[in-house]
């Protein structure tokens, strides 16, 4: 399990779920022509939070921004 977390934490992709996070996020991004997805576990010392997004649009910059913004809002709402 430790190796899996290390691999997911050391990804070169930081644009989706972890973009606005100030805590560690273990995540995996997936992309096809019209699909962008990201699944991750937020580890902040409390109970882990699983966030999963699957989007379908031809504009990946819009999808990426959507995933990043909503992930941060979800995290902040759950940790209040």
VOGU-3710 file (C-alpha; in Angstrom, 3 decimals, decimal comma):
1> xxxxxxxxxx> 0,000/0,000/0,000  2,866/2,389/0,813  4,411/1,919/-2,644  1,071/2,584/-4,340  0,636/5,820/-2,365  4,196/6,858/-3,180  3,629/6,230/-6,890  0,348/8,161/-6,906  1,841/11,023/-4,883  4,822/11,417/-7,193
11> xxxxxxxxxx> 2,850/11,923/-10,403  3,876/14,722/-12,757  0,228/15,746/-13,135  -0,919/18,379/-10,649  -3,588/20,176/-12,663  -6,788/18,466/-11,635  -7,751/17,432/-8,057  -4,565/18,635/-6,298  -4,253/22,004/-8,105  -5,708/24,116/-5,273
21> xxxxxxxxxx> -5,098/21,686/-2,421  -2,629/22,490/0,355  -2,594/18,866/1,551  -1,302/15,643/-0,031  -3,481/14,086/-2,739  -2,807/10,610/-4,120  -4,422/10,599/-7,554  -4,489/9,199/-11,085  -5,527/11,179/-14,149  -7,033/9,595/-17,254
31> xxxxxxxxxx> -7,634/11,159/-20,640  -9,205/10,233/-23,975  -10,217/12,484/-26,879  -13,373/13,783/-25,194  -12,965/12,414/-21,659  -10,902/13,738/-18,759  -11,031/12,043/-15,374  -9,204/12,119/-12,084  -9,608/9,911/-9,040  -7,802/10,696/-5,818
41> xxxxxxxxxx> -7,568/10,305/-2,083  -6,995/13,429/-0,001  -4,787/12,690/3,037  -4,735/15,521/5,556  -4,323/13,641/8,828  -8,066/13,111/9,280  -10,275/10,513/7,640  -9,295/10,171/3,956  -11,578/11,772/1,374  -12,100/10,032/-1,976
51> xxxxxxxxxx> -12,826/12,358/-4,895  -13,658/11,039/-8,345  -14,488/13,015/-11,480  -15,301/11,860/-14,979  -15,990/14,617/-17,505  -16,910/14,493/-21,139  -16,174/17,518/-23,289  -13,883/18,399/-26,137  -12,296/21,184/-24,077  -9,861/19,633/-21,596
61> xxxxxxxxxx> -8,791/22,993/-20,206  -12,416/23,612/-19,143  -12,702/20,101/-17,664  -9,391/20,423/-15,837  -10,391/23,757/-14,330  -13,819/22,382/-13,363  -12,278/19,362/-11,608  -9,745/21,530/-9,735  -12,293/24,114/-8,570  -14,991/21,688/-7,474
71> xxxxxxxxxx> -12,461/19,408/-5,741  -11,205/22,295/-3,612  -14,769/23,352/-2,787  -15,729/19,789/-1,807  -12,672/19,414/0,383  -13,239/22,746/2,134  -16,932/21,982/2,702  -16,158/18,553/4,184  -13,457/19,884/6,507  -15,478/22,745/8,043
//
